[in-house]
Amino acid sequence: MEFTASQIASFIDGKIIGDETALITGVSPIENGESGHLSFIAQERFLHFLDTSKCSVLIVSEDLLVKDNYTPTIIAVKDAYLAFQILMNLYQEMQGRKDGIEDGSSIHATALIGEKTYIGAFTYVSEKAKIGEGTQIYPHVYIGKGVRIGKNCKIDSGARIYDYCIIGDNCVIHSNTVVGGDGFGFQPTADGFKKIPQLGNVIIEDDVEIGSNCSIDRATIGSTIIGKGTKIDNLIQIAHNVKIGQNNVIAAQAGIAGSTTIGNWNQIGGQVGIVGHINIGNQVKIQAQSGVNNNIEDKEVLYGSPAITASDFRRNYVHFRNFTEIVKRINNLEDNSKDHTNE
């Protein structure tokens, strides 16, 4: 697909500095620009590429521009990063959605399939499932009994949505993720661990994205809930009856144990472990590899395992780095004390 600089500027409400007819046939990272390609600059540390990039057109945040002319054509916008995101979304839409039901798929007679929906080969849609308009379900997906999937979702190859789970509108679930597997519920008895039936479901609200190879367990009773706008990275475990609020981001390899409640607008780093049956507030930041085992108030920043407040962690870490020297000083003091006692 080809666009002129003028066409691109019209999509993002940009102002052109240079050649309006400059033709764009692709995009490049700013470090590896190519003639005929588009890239962007949103931070001051990349400004040197204004004079060295081989890209034909650059989208640049207007507060970073200091001249009236540059070698590449410039599209000045308020926020270059956001503008570039808008363009990428538009480009993806222009690629066109698939439509129709491919050979080899199996759809139960009682399932309801919306208009302009794509269902790929070897996908299985169970009885009384309902799939909304414009949703794209790629090959080798399993949709369980009574599952409800909203409009304009994308379910990638190999995903599994188990019985009676609910997915809202505009959600993305990447390959090999399982939504609604049994929670890890076992009762110890004299004869061993007896399985507790997991009779609930998972509810995923609108605008949620879930990475590949995640496991989101169904509730024992009630629902495991992922709130609107939350983004979940790859390789994440969310246990039964967890309730996650709106607009959280959770990085790879994090694990959240059962019946924990997480508020809104939290940032949870990679490999964070969160115990069960606690409450985490709103706008909390948990650094990578932290272990959280207590309730957390709003706006806390946590480090370490067990996790403590960032300010306490930094103070303690200063002492930790000097620990060997501190021990030497204590030993010297003790030796001097012994010498004085012997006198």
C-alpha positions as CSV (number, residue, x, y, z in Angstrom):
1,M,0.0,0.0,0.0
2,E,1.3,3.5,-0.9
3,F,0.5,6.8,0.7
4,T,1.7,10.3,0.2
5,A,2.9,12.5,3.1
6,S,-0.2,14.6,2.7
7,Q,-2.5,11.6,3.0
8,I,-0.7,10.5,6.2
9,A,-0.9,13.9,7.7
10,S,-4.6,14.0,7.1
11,F,-5.1,10.8,9.1
12,I,-3.3,12.2,12.2
13,D,-4.0,15.9,12.0
14,G,-0.4,16.7,11.2
15,K,1.4,19.7,9.7
16,I,3.8,19.0,6.9
17,I,7.3,20.5,6.7
18,G,8.7,19.6,3.3
19,D,7.4,17.6,0.3
20,E,3.7,16.9,0.6
21,T,4.0,14.4,-2.3
22,A,6.7,12.2,-0.7
23,L,5.6,8.6,-1.2
24,I,5.6,6.1,1.6
25,T,5.6,2.3,0.9
26,G,6.6,1.0,4.3
27,V,7.7,1.7,7.9
28,S,11.1,1.4,9.6
29,P,12.6,1.7,13.1
30,I,14.2,5.1,13.3
31,E,17.6,3.4,13.7
32,N,17.3,1.5,10.4
33,G,15.5,3.9,8.1
34,E,15.0,3.3,4.4
35,S,14.1,5.5,1.5
36,G,10.4,5.4,0.9
37,H,9.7,4.5,4.6
38,L,8.1,6.2,7.5
39,S,9.2,6.4,11.1
40,F,8.7,8.7,14.1
41,I,10.6,10.6,16.8
42,A,8.8,11.2,20.1
43,Q,11.9,11.7,22.4
44,E,14.7,14.2,22.5
45,R,17.4,11.5,22.6
46,F,16.5,10.5,19.0
47,L,16.6,14.0,17.5
48,H,20.0,13.3,15.8
49,F,18.1,11.1,13.4
50,L,16.4,14.2,12.0
51,D,19.6,14.8,10.1
52,T,20.9,11.3,9.6
53,S,17.8,9.1,9.0
54,K,17.3,7.7,5.5
55,C,13.5,7.6,6.0
56,S,11.6,9.8,3.5
57,V,9.0,11.0,6.1
58,L,9.3,11.3,9.9
59,I,6.4,12.0,12.3
60,V,7.8,14.2,15.0
61,S,6.4,15.7,18.2
62,E,6.1,19.4,17.5
63,D,7.8,20.6,20.7
64,L,11.0,18.8,19.6
65,L,11.3,20.8,16.3
66,V,13.8,23.7,16.3
67,K,14.2,24.5,12.5
68,D,12.0,25.3,9.6
69,N,13.4,22.7,7.2
70,Y,14.9,19.2,7.4
71,T,16.2,16.7,4.9
72,P,13.3,14.2,5.3
73,T,9.8,15.5,5.1
74,I,8.4,16.1,8.6
75,I,4.9,15.6,9.8
76,A,4.6,17.7,13.0
77,V,2.0,16.5,15.6
78,K,1.3,17.0,19.2
79,D,2.4,13.5,20.2
80,A,4.4,11.5,17.7
81,Y,4.1,8.2,19.6
82,L,0.4,8.4,19.8
83,A,0.1,9.5,16.1
84,F,2.2,6.6,15.0
85,Q,0.0,4.2,17.0
86,I,-3.1,5.6,15.3
87,L,-1.5,5.0,11.9
88,M,-0.6,1.4,12.7
89,N,-4.2,0.7,13.8
90,L,-5.5,2.3,10.6
91,Y,-3.0,0.2,8.5
92,Q,-4.1,-3.0,10.3
93,E,-7.8,-2.2,9.5
94,M,-7.0,-1.5,5.9
95,Q,-5.4,-5.0,5.5
96,G,-9.0,-6.2,5.7
97,R,-10.7,-8.6,8.1
98,K,-11.5,-12.2,7.0
99,D,-15.1,-13.2,6.5
100,G,-16.9,-16.5,6.4
101,I,-16.5,-20.0,7.7
102,E,-13.7,-22.1,6.4
103,D,-13.9,-25.8,5.5
104,G,-13.0,-28.2,8.3
105,S,-14.6,-26.1,11.1
106,S,-17.4,-27.6,13.2
107,I,-20.2,-25.4,14.4
108,H,-23.1,-26.8,16.5
109,A,-26.5,-26.2,15.1
110,T,-27.6,-24.3,18.2
111,A,-24.6,-21.9,18.1
112,L,-25.3,-18.3,17.1
113,I,-22.8,-16.7,14.7
114,G,-22.9,-12.9,14.0
115,E,-22.6,-11.3,10.7
116,K,-19.2,-10.6,9.1
117,T,-17.6,-13.2,11.4
118,Y,-14.6,-15.3,10.4
119,I,-14.2,-18.8,11.7
120,G,-11.0,-20.6,10.6
121,A,-10.5,-24.2,9.7
122,F,-10.6,-26.9,12.4
123,T,-12.2,-24.6,14.9
124,Y,-14.9,-26.2,17.1
125,V,-17.9,-24.1,18.3
126,S,-20.0,-26.0,20.9
127,E,-23.7,-25.9,21.5
128,K,-25.4,-22.7,22.5
129,A,-22.2,-20.6,22.0
130,K,-22.8,-17.1,20.8
131,I,-20.2,-15.2,18.7
132,G,-20.7,-11.5,18.0
133,E,-20.5,-9.5,14.8
134,G,-17.1,-9.0,13.2
135,T,-15.2,-11.4,15.5
136,Q,-12.3,-13.2,14.0
137,I,-11.6,-16.7,15.2
138,Y,-8.6,-18.3,13.7
139,P,-8.0,-22.0,13.0
140,H,-7.7,-24.7,15.7
141,V,-9.7,-22.7,18.4
142,Y,-12.0,-24.4,20.8
143,I,-15.2,-22.6,21.9
144,G,-17.0,-24.4,24.7
145,K,-20.7,-24.9,25.6
146,G,-22.6,-21.7,26.2
147,V,-19.6,-19.4,25.7
148,R,-20.4,-15.8,24.8
149,I,-18.0,-13.8,22.7
150,G,-18.7,-10.1,21.9
151,K,-18.2,-8.0,18.8
152,N,-15.0,-7.4,16.9
153,C,-12.8,-9.8,19.0
154,K,-9.8,-11.6,17.8
155,I,-9.1,-15.2,19.0
156,D,-5.8,-16.5,17.7
157,S,-5.0,-20.1,16.7
158,G,-4.9,-22.7,19.4
159,A,-6.8,-20.7,22.1
160,R,-9.3,-22.5,24.3
161,I,-12.4,-20.9,25.7
162,Y,-14.1,-23.4,28.1
163,D,-17.8,-23.8,28.9
164,Y,-19.9,-20.8,29.9
165,C,-17.1,-18.2,29.9
166,I,-18.0,-14.7,28.7
167,I,-15.8,-12.4,26.6
168,G,-16.8,-8.8,25.9
169,D,-16.3,-6.6,22.8
170,N,-13.0,-5.7,21.2
171,C,-11.0,-8.3,23.0
172,V,-7.8,-10.0,21.8
173,I,-6.8,-13.5,23.0
174,H,-3.5,-14.8,21.6
175,S,-2.5,-18.3,20.7
176,N,-2.5,-21.2,23.2
177,T,-4.2,-19.3,26.0
178,V,-6.7,-21.2,28.1
179,V,-9.7,-19.3,29.5
180,G,-11.8,-21.2,32.0
181,G,-9.7,-24.2,33.0
182,D,-10.3,-25.6,36.4
183,G,-9.1,-23.7,39.4
184,F,-6.5,-25.3,41.6
185,G,-8.9,-26.5,44.3
186,F,-8.2,-29.7,46.3
187,Q,-9.2,-30.7,49.8
188,P,-6.7,-32.6,51.9
189,T,-8.1,-35.8,53.4
190,A,-6.7,-38.9,55.1
191,D,-6.8,-40.6,51.6
192,G,-5.1,-37.7,49.8
193,F,-6.2,-34.6,48.0
194,K,-9.8,-34.6,46.8
195,K,-10.7,-32.3,43.9
196,I,-13.2,-29.6,44.6
197,P,-15.5,-29.1,41.6
198,Q,-14.9,-25.8,39.8
199,L,-18.4,-24.7,38.8
200,G,-18.0,-21.0,38.1
201,N,-16.8,-19.2,34.9
202,V,-14.5,-16.5,33.7
203,I,-15.8,-13.0,32.7
204,I,-13.5,-10.9,30.5
205,E,-14.8,-7.4,30.0
206,D,-14.5,-5.1,26.9
207,D,-11.2,-4.1,25.4
208,V,-9.0,-6.6,27.2
209,E,-5.9,-8.1,25.5
210,I,-4.4,-11.4,26.7
211,G,-1.1,-12.7,25.5
212,S,-0.1,-16.2,24.5
213,N,0.2,-19.2,26.8
214,C,-1.8,-17.7,29.7
215,S,-4.1,-19.6,32.0
216,I,-7.1,-17.9,33.5
217,D,-8.9,-20.3,35.8
218,R,-12.7,-20.5,36.2
219,A,-14.1,-19.7,39.7
220,T,-15.0,-22.4,42.1
221,I,-18.4,-20.7,42.3
222,G,-19.1,-17.2,40.9
223,S,-16.7,-15.7,38.4
224,T,-13.1,-14.9,37.8
225,I,-13.2,-11.4,36.4
226,I,-10.8,-9.4,34.2
227,G,-11.8,-5.8,34.1
228,K,-12.3,-3.5,31.1
229,G,-9.2,-2.3,29.3
230,T,-6.7,-4.6,31.2
231,K,-3.7,-5.8,29.2
232,I,-2.1,-9.1,30.1
233,D,1.3,-10.2,28.8
234,N,2.3,-13.7,27.8
235,L,2.8,-16.7,30.3
236,I,0.6,-15.4,33.1
237,Q,-1.4,-17.5,35.6
238,I,-4.6,-16.0,37.1
239,A,-6.2,-18.3,39.6
240,H,-9.8,-19.0,40.5
241,N,-12.0,-16.3,41.8
242,V,-9.4,-13.5,41.2
243,K,-11.0,-10.2,40.4
244,I,-8.9,-7.7,38.4
245,G,-10.2,-4.2,37.9
246,Q,-10.0,-1.9,34.9
247,N,-7.0,-0.7,32.9
248,N,-4.3,-2.8,34.7
249,V,-1.1,-4.0,32.9
250,I,0.5,-7.2,34.0
251,A,3.9,-8.3,32.6
252,A,5.1,-11.8,31.6
253,Q,5.3,-14.7,34.1
254,A,3.4,-13.0,36.8
255,G,1.2,-15.2,39.0
256,I,-1.9,-14.3,41.0
257,A,-3.3,-16.7,43.5
258,G,-6.9,-17.4,44.2
259,S,-9.5,-15.0,45.5
260,T,-7.2,-11.9,45.4
261,T,-8.8,-8.6,44.3
262,I,-6.9,-6.1,42.3
263,G,-8.1,-2.5,41.8
264,N,-7.7,-0.2,38.8
265,W,-4.8,1.3,36.9
266,N,-2.1,-0.9,38.5
267,Q,1.2,-1.9,36.9
268,I,2.5,-5.4,37.8
269,G,6.0,-6.3,36.6
270,G,7.3,-9.5,35.2
271,Q,7.6,-12.6,37.5
272,V,5.6,-10.9,40.3
273,G,4.0,-13.4,42.7
274,I,0.8,-12.4,44.5
275,V,-0.6,-14.6,47.3
276,G,-4.3,-15.4,47.5
277,H,-7.1,-13.7,49.5
278,I,-5.6,-10.2,49.6
279,N,-6.6,-6.9,48.3
280,I,-4.5,-4.6,46.1
281,G,-5.7,-1.0,45.7
282,N,-5.5,1.4,42.8
283,Q,-2.5,2.9,40.9
284,V,-0.1,0.5,42.6
285,K,3.3,-0.2,41.0
286,I,4.9,-3.6,41.7
287,Q,8.4,-4.0,40.4
288,A,9.5,-7.2,38.6
289,Q,10.1,-10.3,40.7
290,S,8.5,-8.9,43.8
291,G,6.5,-11.2,46.1
292,V,3.3,-9.6,47.5
293,N,1.8,-11.3,50.6
294,N,-0.2,-8.5,52.3
295,N,-3.0,-6.0,51.4
296,I,-1.7,-3.0,49.5
297,E,-3.0,0.5,49.8
298,D,-3.6,2.8,46.8
299,K,-0.6,4.3,45.0
300,E,2.1,2.2,46.8
301,V,5.3,1.4,44.9
302,L,6.6,-2.0,45.9
303,Y,10.0,-3.8,45.6
304,G,11.4,-7.1,46.8
305,S,10.3,-10.4,48.2
306,P,8.5,-10.1,50.4
307,A,7.6,-6.8,48.8
308,I,8.0,-3.6,50.9
309,T,7.5,0.0,50.0
310,A,10.0,1.4,47.5
311,S,11.4,4.0,50.0
312,D,12.1,1.3,52.6
313,F,13.6,-1.0,50.0
314,R,16.1,1.7,48.8
315,R,17.1,2.6,52.3
316,N,17.6,-1.1,53.2
317,Y,19.5,-1.8,50.0
318,V,22.1,0.9,50.8
319,H,22.9,-1.0,54.0
320,F,22.8,-4.3,52.2
321,R,25.5,-3.1,49.7
322,N,27.7,-2.1,52.6
323,F,27.0,-5.1,54.7
324,T,30.5,-6.6,54.5
325,E,32.1,-3.4,55.6
326,I,29.6,-3.0,58.4
327,V,30.4,-6.5,59.6
328,K,34.1,-5.7,59.6
329,R,33.5,-2.6,61.6
330,I,31.4,-4.5,64.2
331,N,34.1,-7.2,64.4
332,N,36.8,-4.5,65.0
333,L,34.7,-2.8,67.7
334,E,34.3,-6.2,69.4
335,D,38.0,-6.9,69.2
336,N,38.8,-3.5,70.6
337,S,36.3,-4.1,73.4
338,K,38.0,-7.4,74.3
339,D,41.4,-5.8,74.4
340,H,40.2,-3.1,76.8
341,T,38.5,-5.8,79.0
342,N,41.8,-7.7,79.2
343,E,43.6,-4.6,80.4
